[in-house]
């Protein structure tokens, strides 16, 4: 479902990615580990179409995404890709429900359709009593579950997660890790996760290690 070939990324004379090849199937949970500076987040941002590669090829669901213009790429990203980051990135002035609805509104879905889907997701994630709460009224674990709901809003082909439990306590981390596997079991959701959490990496279907801009063999 994801196929990357020869992904290079340079910033001037600094070569961050040095020819990464990667294939990921639908419903897989793949963790990418490695020391800081190895290129993990850079790779994740390129796979998620948030950044451009210096050279290489990337197909997601058969679409050669590097060949799309900016407008078509933005529409593709909105429809096919979800993101979960370490620091939630929820909009503080909006409620949990409103935050989750944002990707659907970008897709020009009606408020009725968007809110129905958002409420279903928040209920699934155990947040049905927190719909009208703003981020500051939620715990860190609850904020991250709202972020997961937002990532799932448009039924993406893949969710990219960058240190999703890095800002959570151990109990909230374990809850989040279990949630990801429940989502795969219930919805066959694909996840690609950059993490320093060895427990999460070990639970994953595949644990890939990045070193000096290259993915090592499993």
Secondary structure, 3 states (H helix, E strand, C coil): CEEEEEEEEEECCEEEEEEEEEEECCCCEEEEECCCCCCHHHHHHHHCCCCCCCEEEEEECCEEHHHCCHHHHHHHHHHHEEEEECCCCCCCCCEHHHHHHHHHHHCCCCHHHHHHHHHHHHHHCCCHHHCCCEHHHCCHHHHHHHHHHHHHCCCCCEEEEECCCCCCCHHHHHHHHHHHHHHHHHHCCEEEEECCCHHHHHHCCEEEEEECCEECCC
